């Protein structure tokens, strides 16, 4: 675990259609874990890796950008970009309103558009640079191509650790 004090940020969740507010309590909205949206209760520490969930600046802060937390303020997060041509650059992440989609109702969550990123999917990892990389293959990939893409599309400088249920896992890269 990362040492240091944890800061907890809670979102402000409201219904878009105020007429539906009587059907959906704030507690219910807070409990929702909607794909592509940050959690209601975001627990962060300085040094934590996070991934950006929305485009904030087309040139450097895009959906999927990996960041490392440098400072945690009440209304802004200071972070450094971990990968790409902007690597090492300091950026500031504000709380923004995020609108849900894919639900039978629409609500707004005011929260920092990040989530912890100690692990990421194969698709999010494409083109990323990792010094150390662990791959969990205990559950099968969708296709053999996922494994090949995973091992060939990353730029990895040091170690890859593969974990699998199979005793004799054959892999050639």
Long-range contacts (C-beta under 8 A, 24 or more apart in sequence): 2-45, 2-46, 2-47, 2-48, 4-45, 4-46, 4-47, 5-45, 6-43, 6-44, 6-45, 7-43, 7-44, 7-45, 7-72, 8-41, 8-42, 8-43, 9-41, 9-42, 9-43, 9-44, 9-95, 9-111, 9-112, 10-40, 10-41, 10-42, 11-38, 11-39, 11-40, 11-41, 11-42, 11-109, 11-110, 11-111, 12-109, 12-110, 12-111, 13-40, 13-107, 13-108, 13-109, 13-110, 14-107, 14-108, 15-105, 15-106, 15-107, 15-108, 16-99, 16-106, 16-107, 16-108, 17-105, 17-106, 20-105, 23-105, 24-105, 24-107, 29-107, 29-109, 32-100, 32-103, 32-107, 34-100, 34-102, 34-103, 34-109, 35-102, 37-98, 37-100, 37-109, 37-111, 38-98, 38-109, 38-111, 38-112, 38-113, 38-114, 38-115, 39-111, 39-115, 40-109, 40-111, 42-111, 42-112, 42-114, 42-115, 43-116, 44-69, 44-72, 44-77, 44-114, 44-116, 45-69, 45-72, 46-70, 46-71, 46-72, 48-116, 49-82, 49-116, 49-117, 49-118, 50-79, 50-114, 50-115, 50-116, 50-117, 51-114, 51-115, 51-117, 51-120, 51-124, 52-93, 52-113, 52-114, 53-98, 53-113, 53-114, 53-115, 54-96, 54-98, 54-113, 56-93, 56-96, 56-113, 57-91, 59-86, 60-84, 60-86, 60-89, 60-91, 61-91, 61-93, 64-124, 66-117, 66-120, 66-128, 67-91, 67-93, 67-114, 77-112, 77-114, 83-128, 83-129, 122-146, 122-149, 122-150, 125-150, 125-153, 125-154, 126-153, 126-154, 127-153, 127-154, 127-155, 128-154, 128-155, 129-154, 129-155, 129-156, 129-157, 130-154, 130-155, 130-156, 130-157, 131-156, 131-157, 131-158, 131-159, 132-158, 132-159, 132-161, 133-159, 133-160, 133-161, 134-160, 134-161, 134-162, 134-163, 135-160, 135-161, 135-162, 135-163, 136-163, 137-162, 137-163, 137-164, 137-165, 137-166, 137-169, 138-163, 138-164, 138-165, 147-171, 148-173
